[in-house]
Amino acid sequence: MAVVAIATGLAAIEVYRLLRAAGHPSLPTLGTLLALAVVADAALPELVAGSGLMLLAIGMIVVAIGTFALPDPRDGVATWMTTVFGALYVALLGFIVRIGHAAPAMPADAALSSLGAERGWILLLVLGVWAYDTGAYLVGRRIGGPRFLQHISPSKTYAGLVGGIVAVTVVTAAMLAGLGEDPLAGLILGPLIGLAAQAGDLAESLLKRAAGAKDSSNLIPGHGGILDRVDSFLFAAPVVTLYVVVAVS
């Protein structure tokens, strides 16, 4: 949870910078605190029933109050919406923590039983996203071909999309087998992870395009910012959590 919280806090700073550069006012401090509260709640899901919804309600109220001092009500509404959006966007990382809580016990004879279900399912998410990114990059660079959504990200190709889907499906099937699950379910979960990871990458590209920025920050030399590294996980983590809750638990 600590690692996810640190990444969330740094990503929140970058998101609010991008939103400000795109012309959308916000209250970064309140937004960052709301995002961290949501992630903390993900680590303690059974502390209070419905705590996530209560946090969202309280956060929206606090942010709304924070905008009352702005002289133009139109700026107040824009600031309110942008602040809540930024907080909830980066707080999607909290689903990485929730996967661990949602994961059912693994069979004793599972190949990865020594990891524990929590670490096993989180590892499936991490390796799945990395597999998609790697497969999409290698195949896209090798084959090239027609591109899609060039107004958001000019380098994305259909060949890369297919290559990434194949890679994540193979890795997901192997991980499911190691977790004692039916590897054929990888034919469903693998593409879901891949498509979600791609959507997460495109969503961040949308923000950067609107802000006129190449990277979310220069925190990591040669690699951009934290948001550039976790953008795919923002959408893929909720998908894996939903799969575990609906199809496995």
C-alpha positions, -999 to 999 in steps of 0.1 A, spaced: 0 0 0 29 24 8 44 19 -27 10 25 -43 4 56 -21 37 71 -30 31 65 -67 -4 80 -64 8 111 -47 35 117 -73 11 110 -102 -15 134 -87 11 162 -87 18 154 -124 -19 152 -133 -27 186 -118 2 201 -136 -10 187 -169 -46 199 -162 -34 234 -154 -13 235 -185 -44 225 -205 -63 254 -190 -83 236 -164 -80 251 -129 -79 229 -98 -70 226 -61 -40 202 -63 -35 199 -25 -71 189 -18 -72 166 -48 -40 149 -38 -52 143 -3 -85 129 -16 -66 105 -39 -44 93 -10 -75 88 12 -91 66 -15 -59 45 -17 -57 42 20 -93 30 21 -84 4 -5 -60 -11 20 -87 -13 47 -118 -23 28 -135 -39 57 -129 -12 82 -163 6 75 -189 -7 52 -194 16 23 -163 37 32 -153 42 -4 -186 59 -12 -185 80 19 -150 91 11 -161 102 -24 -190 121 -9 -169 138 17 -142 146 -9 -167 162 -32 -181 183 -4 -147 195 9 -135 204 -27 -168 222 -33 -162 243 -1 -127 250 -12 -140 266 -44 -164 290 -27 -138 317 -23 -132 319 -61 -148 352 -74 -162 337 -106 -187 309 -101 -178 295 -135 -142 291 -123 -156 275 -92 -175 248 -111 -145 241 -134 -122 239 -104 -145 216 -85 -149 192 -114 -113 191 -123 -101 186 -88 -124 156 -82 -116 142 -116 -78 143 -110 -81 127 -76 -103 98 -88 -82 93 -119 -49 87 -101 -67 69 -72 -75 41 -96 -41 28 -86 -58 18 -54 -73 -12 -73 -38 -28 -72 -42 -30 -35 -78 -42 -38 -68 -71 -60 -50 -85 -30 -80 -83 -8 -103 -97 -35 -81 -127 -45 -94 -160 -33 -71 -186 -17 -50 -206 -42 -51 -244 -43 -24 -259 -22 -9 -277 -53 -8 -245 -74 27 -239 -89 28 -203 -74 12 -212 -41 43 -200 -23 36 -165 -34 2 -164 -18 -30 -154 -37 -25 -117 -31 10 -114 -45 1 -139 -73 -28 -119 -87 -9 -86 -84 20 -103 -103 -4 -114 -130 -15 -78 -134 20 -64 -135 34 -91 -160 2 -88 -181 6 -51 -186 43 -53 -192 37 -81 -217 11 -60 -236 34 -30 -237 64 -50 -248 45 -70 -275 28 -39 -289 61 -20 -291 81 -48 -307 55 -58 -332 45 -22 -340 81 -13 -346 88 -44 -367 57 -45 -389 43 -9 -387 13 -5 -409 -19 15 -404 -22 36 -373 -52 45 -352 -62 75 -331 -33 95 -344 -48 127 -330 -40 113 -295 -9 92 -300 6 91 -335 27 60 -329 0 34 -322 -5 8 -350 -31 -20 -354 -2 -45 -358 11 -34 -324 -23 -37 -309 -26 -73 -321 10 -81 -311 3 -68 -276 -29 -87 -272 -12 -120 -282 16 -114 -258 -6 -105 -228 -29 -135 -235 0 -159 -235 15 -145 -203 -20 -143 -186 -27 -179 -195 6 -190 -180 0 -170 -148 -35 -184 -144 -21 -219 -147 4 -210 -120 -24 -197 -98 -43 -229 -101 -69 -214 -124 -80 -226 -159 -54 -212 -183 -81 -211 -211 -96 -182 -191 -65 -162 -204 -84 -160 -237 -108 -137 -219 -87 -120 -192 -56 -115 -214 -74 -93 -241 -93 -75 -214 -60 -65 -196 -44 -56 -230 -73 -34 -241 -76 -17 -207 -38 -11 -206 -40 5 -241 -70 26 -231 -50 38 -200 -21 48 -221 -43 67 -246 -61 84 -217 -28 98 -204 -18 107 -240 -50 127 -242 -41 147 -211 -6 153 -224 -18 164 -258 -43 188 -242 -14 202 -221 11 203 -250 35 181 -231 56 152 -242 59 136 -208 40 140 -175 72 153 -159 110 148 -160 112 130 -127 127 99 -143 155 109 -167 148 94 -201 115 79 -190 93 109 -181 72 109 -150 55 85 -127 22 89 -146 40 78 -178 50 46 -160 17 38 -144 -9 50 -169 -17 15 -182 -22 2 -147 -48 29 -139 -73 12 -162 -60 -24 -161 -61 -27 -123 -98 -22 -120 -104 -47 -148 -84 -74 -131 -101 -67 -98 -135 -69 -114 -126 -102 -130 -114 -117 -97 -146 -106 -79 -170 -118 -106 -153 -148 -122 -130 -162 -96 -142 -154 -60 
